[in-house]
Amino acid sequence: MNCKNKRNFKMFSATLTALVLVAAAVLGIYHTMIPDEISVFSGEAIPSYLGADASCPCESAYAAEAEGLYYEQEAQYKLLGVIPLKTVNLVSYKDVKVYPGGMPFGVKFYTNGVLVIGFCDVDTEKGKENPAYAAGLRLKDVITHVDGKEIGSALELTEAVERSEGRPLSLRYTRGDEAGETTVTPVLSKNEGIYKAGIWVKDSGAGIGTVSFILPESNYFTGLGHGICDADTGELLPIERGTVLDVNISGINKGVSGTPGELRGFFGASKTGTLLGNDACGVYGIFSQCPKTVSEPVPLGLKNEVKEGEAQIYCTLDTGEIGTYSVEIGNINRASTGGKCFTVKVTDKVLLEKTGGIVQGMSGSPILQDGKLVGAVTHVMIGDPTTGYGIFAENMLRLIAKE
């Protein structure tokens, strides 16, 4: 190869390398710009990104699901309708209106099985023993069966252990998404004279929060914006059944830096609904009757409609009436599927004076922006009670869609 051909080959190689790098950079930009999941209302056009359009090759296969609150399918983005760029999850929501919440509610519930929250050694004639831990049980395990019989309370487990007289017990449990089985041999407590397994469990609880929104006609509701978790382990409680009750707010502990405040309240006497589930994105259930305090229904806004800036929250303080208070939305993460999708900063002087910002019990307070219900308050920042987190309303709507 002569010198001229060598120069031409080097120029061609350099040009080809540059084109490959540019193409890779362009693809990288598209992958960054185009979300992994896109939300639209049924019938709306799928948004374009930098001139790239999307199509749904399997749209007809999902037509039968269109009657639900939402359905999912794949959408493929192509440049100039030819060059494949990215496949995304397209979520199509029914265009619904909801009653904004803001009213407090209480729940009393029982777990599905019993949650392991601790271990304690048993003093025996042979020394200290812990049969449950030795058998492989660990914190956050959920015990569901003893000797093949389903259990629903801590008392049932305690009675089975005490009646065993030291006979090995077969226990079935779940650990996260995994199921397991082990054998626990209770030991006789030297001090108490009864058989023990060396384990602490939890089977029930109660708490208060704020309703986020209610679906008209069906009276399905969501609240909290985060799950009900065990205070000792932080584990989401596997609720089997629960009762919804009225709550009267009796006072406020104002939040300060380092110490979250709280709304103090007490349960009413009558049942107002049924709790159907507990999820990382909140709780959901159904009211026996729609609360009389609801305002006119408003459109539900999707995550792509949420913007940084002014918004309002609805919540009930010690006046017993739902109030409207000013907040600022910031730091939006549209990819979030949990309860921390954006920040919420309280700017309302009245709310700051009364509560110091966001306090326990306000979780679930609906957030409205431009006349649409776009989310709910979830958590407070311990170091700054004026600021907390919010969840997208559509993340909570999916809870109701499970029913």
N, C-alpha and C positions, 0 to 999 in steps of 0.2 A: 504494500500500500504506500503510494507516494505521499509527500508532505501535505499536498493540497487535500487529498482524500482523507488523510488523518485529521486535518483541521475541520473538514466538513463533518466527519463522524463525531468528533468531540462536540461540535456545535449542535449537532442533532441530538446527541445524548444529553447535553446540558438543557436543551430546549424541552426534550421529552421529560426529563426529571423535574424541570420547573412546572410543566403542565400537570404532572402527577401531583406535585406538592400543592399547586393551586386548587386542583380538583379535590384533594383531601381536605384542604382548608375550607372550601366551599361546603363540602358534605358535613364537616364538623360544625360549621355555622348553622346549617339547616337542622342538624340534630340538636343543637342547643336551643335554637329558636322555636322549633316545633315541640310542644309538650308531648309527654308519653300518653296523656289522656286529655281528651277534649270534650267539653260539655256543651250541648245545645238543647234547645227546645224542639220537640218533634216538628218537622216541617221546615225548620230554619236551615239556611245554607251553612255548610261547614266552612269555617274561616280559612282564608288563604294566608300563606306566610312567604314573603319575599317573592311573590309570583308563583309559588308552588300551590297547586290545588289538590284536593283529596277526592277520592271516590270510594264507594262501598261496594266491593264485588259481591258480598253476600247479603245485600239489603233485603232481598225477597225472603230469605230464610228466617228473618226476624219479624216479618210482618205480623205473625200471629201473636207476638209478645207486645205489640204496640198498645194494647189496652191497659197495661200496667202503668205504674207511676214512672217507670223508666225501663229502658232495655239497652243492652250493650252489643256492639259489633265492631269489627275491625274496619279501619279506614286507611287507605294507602295514599300517601302524598307522592306526587310525581312532578318533576320539573318539565315544563312544556308539554305535559301530558304523556311523556315518554320515559324520562329518566327516573327510576325508583329512588326515593329519598328516605322514607321512613314509614313504618306501619304503626298506627296509634290505636288506642282503645277509644272508640267514640261512644259516649253515653248520651242517649236521647231521652229527655225528660218530658213528661206530660206537662203542658202549660197550666199550672195549678195556682190557685189562690189559697191562702192560709189565714187563720185567725192568729194574730200576734199574741204571744203569751205575756209574761210579766208577772203573773200571779204565783204565789208560793204554793208548793204542794209537799206532802209528806209521804214517805213510803215505809212500810214494814214488810219484811221479806224473809224467806227461808231459802237456803242454798240447795243446789242439786248435789246431794252428798254432803260431806263435812270437810272443811278446809283445815289442813294441818298448819297451825300457827306457832308451834313450839314443842320442845321436848323437855322432859324433866326426869332425872335419874330416880329409880325406886330403891329405897333401902331394903335389902333382903338379908337373910341369914348368911348369905355368901358375900355380902358387900353390895355396892351400888351397881345396878344394872339398868339398861335401857333397851327393852325388847323391840320397840318400834324402830328405833334408829338402827339397831343391829340387824334388823330384817331388811333394811334398805330404804325405808320411808324417809322423806326429806321435806323441808319447809315448802309450802305452796302445793304439795300433793293434795288431791281431792279423793278421799276414800268414798267409794260408792257402794260396795257390797262387803258383807261379812258372811263367810261360808255360803256364798251364792245368794244370800238374801239382800235385797236392796235396802239401804238405810237412808233416812232423811233427816236425822237429828243426832246431836251429840249424845243425848240420853240413850238412844238405841245402841250406839257404839259402846258407851260406858257399861250398859247392862250386859251386853254380849261378853265383854271382857271380864266383868265380875262373876258371871255365871260359868265361865270356862273352867274354873278350878285348875288352871294351869294347862288345859288342853290346847294344842296349837290351833290357831284360827287362820283361815284363808281369807286374805283381804285383797279386793280388787280396787285399783285406784287409777287416776289419770294424772299425768305430769305434762302440762302443756297440751300438745296434740297427741301425745303418746299414751297408750293404755298399758298398765302393768299389773302384775299379781305377785303377792308375796305371802309368806307364812310368819305370823307373829305368835310367840309363845308367852302369854302373860305370866308375871311372877308375883309371888305373895309379898305384899308390903309388910315389913316387920313392925312398923309403927301403927298401921291402920287395920291390919288383919284382913285386907281384901286384895283381890288380884288386880294388877294394873299393867298397862302397856307402856307407860312413860311418855305420854303424848298429850298435847293440848290441841283441841280442835274448835272450830267455830261453825255454827249452822244457821245463824239468823242475825238480823240487824235492823236498824232504822235510821232515817235521816231526812233532811229537808233540802229542797232546791227550788229552782224557778222553772216554770213551764216555758219552753221556747216557742212552739207553735202548735196549732191544732188544725187538723183537716176538717173542713165543714162536712156535715152530713154523717160521716163515719165516727167522728169524735176521737179518732186516733190522735195521740199527742207525743211529743218528744220533750225531753228536759235535760238539765245539767250540762250537756255538751261534753261530758267526760263520764267514764264509768264509775260505779260504786266499787271501791276497792277496800280490802282489809287494811285497817290502820297499822297492824303489826308487820305485815309482809309486803304491802303495796300491791298485792295480787288482785286482779279483777275477780270479784265474787261470782261464782256460777249460780245465779239466781234461778230457782225453779218456779217459784210463785211469789206473788207479792200483792199487797193491798195499797191503794192510793187513798190518802186522807187529806182533808182540809187542814191548813196550817194558819194560825194567827201569829203574826209577828208582834212580839211584846217588847222588844228592845234592840239596841245596836251596841256592839263593842267596836269602837272605832279602830281602824287599822293604822299601824305605825310601822316605820321601817324595821324589819326583822321580826315583826309579830303581826300575822294576818288578823284582821278583825272578823266579826261574824254577825249575822242576823240571828237574834235569839227568838225562838218561837215555841209554840206548843200545838200538839195535834188536836184537831176537832174530834167530836165523838163519832161521826158517821163516815162510812166508807163512800168515797166518791168515784172510785174506778178500780181497775185492775192493772197491775204492773205485768207486762208481758216479757220484758227482756232487759238485759244489762250488757252494754257494749262499750268499747273504748271511746266511741263517739257519743255516748249518752245513754239514757234509759228511755224506754218507750212503753206505751200502754194505751188504754182506752178509758175514757170517762163514761160514767153511766149517763150523765147529761152534760152538755156543753156548759162550762162556767158562765154565769150571768155577767161577769165582768169583761167579757171579750169585746173588742172593738170591731169595726168593719173589716172584712177580709182584705188582704193586700197581696199583690203578686209576689211569688218567691223568686229571688234573684240568684243566678248561678255564679260560680266562682270567677268566671271571666268578666262579670259585671262589677265585681267589687273593686273599688279604687281607693287609693290613699286620700285621706281628707276627712271632712266632717261626716258624722253619722249620729244616730241617737240610739239609746238603749231604753227598754221598758223594764222597770222592776218595782217591787212593792217594799216600802220601808215600814216604819212603825205607825204611819198614818192609816194603814190598812187599804190604801188606794194605789192603783198602778200609776206611777209617775214616769215622765219622759225626761231623759237627761242627755246632755251633749257629751260626745266622745270624739276622739280622732283615731282613725284606722291607719296603720302603717305596716311596713315590713311584710308585705303580702307574699306568701309562698303558695302559688297555685298548684304545686305538685303534692302538697300535703294531703294525706288521707286521714289524718288523725284529728286531735283536738287543739293543735297549735298551728293554725293556718295564717294568722296575722296578729299583730299587736293591737291592743285597745287601750288608749290613754284617756282617762276621765278628765274633762275640761270644765264640767259643770260646777259652778261655785257652790250651789246648794248641796249637791251630792258629796263634794269634797268636804264640806263643813260637817255633814251628818255622819259620813262613813269613813272619810279619809281616802276614798277611792273605791276599789273593788274589794269586797269582803266575802267570806264564806256564807253560802246561802243565796248569793247572787248568781251563782253558776247556772247557766241556762238562759239568763236574761237575753231576750231577742235583740238583735242589732238591725236597725233599719237605715237604709241609705237610698236617697232619691225615690222614696215611696215604696221601696221593695224590701222584703225581709231577706237579708243576705247572710245572716249568721247568728251566733249566740256567744255570749261570754263564757269562758271555760275556767281559766286559772288566773290567779293573781301572782305577780312577781313579789316574792317575800321581801326583797330589799327595797322595793318601791311600790307601795300599795296603790298609787295612782294609776299604775299600769298593769295590764294583764294580757291574756291571750284570747283569741276568738276562733271559732270553728266555722267553716262554710256551712250554710244552711243545707246544701245538697248532700253533704256528708251525713247529716241527721235525717234527711228525707229517706235515705236508703234504709234506715232502720225500720221505718214504717212499712216500706215496700217488702220487707221480709214476710209480713203477715198476709 
